[in-house]
Amino acid sequence: MSRYSKFIEPGIAEYISQHGSAEPELARQLREQTAQMAQANMQISAEQGQLLQLLLRLMGARRCLEIGVFTGYSSLLAALALPVDGRIIACDISREWTDIARQWWQRAGVAEKIDLRLQPASATLQKLLDDGQAGSFDFAFIDADKTGYDEYYELCLQLLRPGGLLMFDNVLWSGRVLLESVQDDDTAALQRLNAKLVDDQRVQVLMLAMADGITLALKH
């Protein structure tokens, strides 16, 4: 069953999964392979991938940032949605996981669209700013260490053009964001970010109860 079901009735989740957009075959194979891994919960759902592709196509996006690659499912789908001259700068620190991603990008014929940078994402993003690339990106997808979300947000916001879009994953954190007494740094970081975003006048925000929670933030 799809991971869409985290916050909705399972039968409805299954119906959505069956009647949503068709998933590209290679993407389906990668998602199912990744589902066998111990860290499978780090992968986005098929519906999230469909939303990602739809947003990119609606925006006519060409330059994208991805913070957190894992095995490359979201970057593969994003690259398929981009035009021939579209490019993604993909940030991760794991060679083990991204070696899997590279294989699938190659199989899908999108490897040339993806510039993988294996170092802390904050360093990659700051280097882009130092190189004068502020305001030159259309889209950023943030799905990495939760304690780093706020820093990634601030850096990505500078890199996005006006009208650019940020997409955050895991903003509901299995419902733990509702807890008043928080014992872990990840939950506390997400609570602070969610509270910040809703009042941030630099963006227009929409939170969706899809999968583990998605927030879209449109830069003014």
C-alpha positions in Angstrom: 0.0 0.0 0.0 1.1 3.6 -0.7 2.7 5.7 2.0 -0.1 8.2 1.3 -2.0 6.4 4.0 -0.2 7.8 7.0 -3.0 10.3 7.9 -6.0 9.0 6.0 -8.2 6.0 6.0 -6.4 3.0 4.3 -9.1 2.3 1.8 -9.1 5.9 0.5 -5.3 5.8 0.4 -5.4 2.6 -1.8 -8.0 4.2 -4.1 -5.8 7.2 -4.6 -2.9 5.0 -5.3 -4.8 3.1 -7.9 -6.4 6.1 -9.6 -3.6 8.6 -9.5 -1.2 9.3 -12.3 0.7 6.4 -13.8 4.2 6.0 -12.3 7.1 5.6 -14.8 8.2 2.0 -14.9 11.8 2.6 -14.0 10.8 4.8 -11.1 8.4 2.0 -9.9 11.3 -0.5 -10.0 13.6 1.8 -8.1 10.9 2.5 -5.5 10.2 -1.2 -5.0 13.9 -2.0 -4.7 14.4 0.7 -2.1 11.4 -0.5 -0.2 13.4 -3.7 0.7 16.1 -1.6 2.4 16.2 -1.1 6.2 16.0 2.7 5.6 13.0 2.5 3.2 11.0 5.0 5.3 13.4 7.7 4.0 11.9 7.3 0.5 9.0 9.5 -0.7 5.8 7.9 -1.9 4.7 7.5 -5.5 2.0 10.2 -5.0 4.7 12.6 -3.7 6.7 11.9 -6.8 3.7 12.6 -9.0 3.1 15.9 -7.1 6.8 16.8 -7.6 6.6 16.2 -11.3 3.4 18.1 -11.7 4.7 21.2 -9.9 7.9 21.2 -12.0 6.0 21.0 -15.2 3.5 23.7 -14.2 6.3 26.0 -13.2 8.3 25.3 -16.4 11.2 24.7 -14.0 14.8 24.4 -15.4 17.1 24.8 -12.4 16.4 22.7 -9.2 18.0 21.9 -5.9 17.5 18.6 -4.0 18.6 18.3 -0.4 18.8 14.6 0.4 19.1 12.2 -2.4 18.9 8.7 -0.8 18.6 6.2 -3.7 17.6 8.8 -6.2 13.8 8.2 -6.7 12.8 11.9 -6.3 15.7 13.2 -8.4 14.9 10.6 -11.1 11.3 11.8 -11.3 12.3 15.4 -11.2 14.8 15.0 -14.0 12.2 13.2 -16.2 9.9 16.2 -15.7 12.5 18.8 -16.6 13.2 19.9 -20.2 16.3 18.8 -22.1 18.3 21.7 -20.7 17.0 21.3 -17.2 19.5 20.6 -14.4 19.3 19.5 -10.7 22.0 20.1 -8.2 21.6 17.1 -5.8 23.1 17.2 -2.3 23.9 14.2 -0.1 26.7 12.8 2.0 26.2 9.1 1.4 28.2 7.5 -1.5 26.7 4.1 -0.7 23.1 5.3 -1.3 23.9 7.7 -4.1 25.8 5.0 -6.0 22.5 3.2 -6.3 20.9 6.5 -7.5 23.6 7.0 -10.2 22.8 3.5 -11.6 19.1 4.3 -11.9 19.7 7.8 -13.3 21.8 6.2 -16.0 19.2 3.6 -16.8 16.6 6.3 -17.1 18.7 8.4 -19.4 18.7 11.4 -17.1 22.2 11.2 -15.5 23.4 14.3 -17.5 20.7 16.4 -15.9 21.8 15.7 -12.3 24.9 17.2 -10.7 25.5 15.2 -7.5 27.5 17.0 -4.8 28.8 14.7 -2.0 29.4 17.0 0.9 27.2 18.6 3.6 24.4 20.4 1.8 25.0 23.7 3.6 28.5 23.8 2.1 27.1 23.2 -1.4 24.4 25.8 -1.0 26.7 28.4 0.4 29.2 27.8 -2.4 26.4 28.5 -4.9 25.6 31.7 -3.2 29.3 32.7 -3.1 29.5 32.0 -6.8 26.8 34.6 -7.5 23.9 32.2 -8.1 21.4 33.8 -5.8 17.9 34.1 -7.3 18.7 31.7 -10.1 16.9 28.5 -9.1 13.2 27.6 -9.7 12.6 24.8 -7.2 14.1 23.2 -4.1 13.1 19.9 -2.5 14.3 19.5 1.1 14.2 15.9 2.5 17.3 15.4 4.7 18.3 15.7 8.3 15.5 17.4 10.2 17.8 19.5 12.4 19.3 21.0 9.3 15.9 22.0 7.7 16.0 25.6 8.9 19.5 26.3 7.6 18.7 24.6 4.3 15.5 26.8 4.1 17.4 30.0 4.6 20.1 29.1 2.0 17.6 27.8 -0.6 15.4 30.8 -0.2 18.3 33.0 -1.2 19.0 30.8 -4.2 15.4 30.7 -5.4 14.0 33.3 -7.8 10.9 35.3 -6.9 8.1 32.9 -7.6 10.3 29.9 -6.9 9.0 27.0 -4.8 10.3 25.0 -1.9 8.9 21.6 -1.0 9.6 20.1 2.5 9.0 16.5 3.3 8.2 14.9 6.8 6.7 18.1 8.3 4.1 16.1 10.3 6.7 13.6 11.5 4.2 10.8 12.1 2.1 13.1 14.2 4.9 13.8 16.7 4.8 17.5 15.9 1.6 17.6 18.1 3.5 16.7 21.2 3.9 19.4 23.8 6.7 17.7 25.6 9.4 16.8 23.0 12.3 14.6 23.8 14.1 14.5 20.5 15.9 17.1 18.4 14.2 16.2 15.1 10.7 16.8 16.4 11.7 20.0 18.0 13.4 21.2 14.8 10.3 20.5 12.8 8.0 22.2 15.3 10.1 25.3 15.2 10.3 25.3 11.4 6.5 24.8 11.0 5.8 27.7 13.4 8.3 29.9 11.5 7.0 29.2 8.1 3.4 30.0 8.8 4.3 33.5 9.9 7.2 34.1 7.4 6.2 37.0 5.2 8.8 36.0 2.6 6.7 33.1 1.4 3.2 31.8 0.9 2.8 28.4 2.6 0.6 25.4 2.1 0.8 22.3 4.3 -0.6 19.0 3.0 -1.4 15.8 4.9 0.2 13.7 2.2 2.5 10.8 3.2 4.3 12.2 6.3 3.3 15.7 5.6 4.4 18.1 2.9 4.8 21.9 3.0 5.0 24.0 -0.1 6.5 27.5 0.3 6.2 30.0 -2.6 8.8 32.8 -2.5 7.3 36.3 -2.9 
